[in-house]
Amino acid sequence: MKQTFYRQALGFIRQPSATFYGHARGFIPQPIKSYFGGRPFSASLRYLACIVAIAIVGNDCFAHGSVVPGVSITIIAGSQTICPGTSVTFLATPTNGGTNPTYAWQNNGGTIAGATGPTYTTTGLTDGNTISCVMTSSDPNASPTTATSAGITMTVNAAGATLTNTTATNCIGTAVLSVNNTTASGIQWYNNGVLVYTPTATTSPGGTTITASFLFPGIVFVDVWGNIYVTDWSNNRVQKLAPGSTTGLGTTVAGIGDGNSGSGANQLARPMGIFVDASGNLYVADQYNHRIQKFPAGSTAGSNGITVAGTGTAGSAANQLNNPVSVFVDAQGNIYVSDQSNYRIQKFPAGSTAGSDGITVAGTTPSGYLNSANQLQQPSGIFVDGSGNVYVADTFNNRIQEFLAGSTAGSNGITVAGTGTQGTGANQLSFPLTVALDGSGNIYVTDGSYNRIQKFAPGSMGGDNGTTVAGNSDGSN
């Protein structure tokens, strides 16, 4: 009987409401009358209402219960630990928010004006700010209608820098600048208020130690006191490092130190060769300014130099240079210059100034293939021994040429290293860049293309074998 009634009750519910109410007012089918067993109609109707409600719920037709809204927030751009001024974007994700929920973002419980969308972006956070979001649901069954997210508490590290190994009046060893949780866009080193070094790095993550950096370093020179000088080619400066330096921290001693090139007395444009005399004066082959600049001992970034060779304009006259790449000063103060694009070595007297004439001591007017004994092809490094003999890295001829003291334009040179043919053999060179002699007369050559340093014995002649003293003998990296 009970099963029959449920089926009947469900049948009523599926009918239009007017029909159902009509049955409820007195036209109750016989099976239901029999089930109520002759009870008064009003009592029977109460039982029927209860049963019908149960039947509706059982068939998933009940749609008027309440739902609880919720909201959570996450960071979708940026992080919870930031530097001042960093942009951070938060995203609100609603639950039971309906089709059109509204938002109100908060900072430390206070409403943020204008922040009414599902995302919130800001650059104005400070340490300890707690961001949260209040979501108002548009679902008509939401109860309550609003929900507040858990907060995200931000850590904003104050920018700062610490100079270690130093006090206000004393620096012990090497000073190191440590940047704490910030972005460094303009670091500069000062000594008693004088700018002495500007790193090339433009950014530094928290905890990084700022050290000297080079961009295409060229020539290295070590003076009689052990100081190390490096031409920082693309940064248009010369850096000086202390004897035994291992940190890379240097001081700018020529050029303005900010990486910019120029033709002013205190500027350089792609410096290459350097030489430091016994008095500490620094000579720089200022390649793109077609001149040799002399900087007095003790110069720092921005110090003026004096032009001692060349006019500042490219040319082939006796007083001009064209892409000078190496410079050497002998004991008498004579200045030797590798005038690369003029295929010659020029010698300027001690005390020369801008526009002074030089004399050609190696090389000749370019003609033909330029591989004769009296010719040079794109010469690079030079060295002058105590007797005045001039050694030249004849780069594009893959050899080292020696020109005897007193040589002039057109004088023959003697090949003392290399065969004139490019190769990796012990007796060969490939685009040699620099040459130097030690006190015993051994010849050291930077073998440019084959990434090695070759040593040739005193009295070596072209074709003699050399010994690899740095790098790999087969020329591999």
Summary of the structure (lengths in Angstrom):
residues: 477
radius of gyration: 43.4
end to end distance: 97.0
largest distance: 143.6
contacts: 1487
relative contact order: 0.05
helix: 13%
strand: 37%
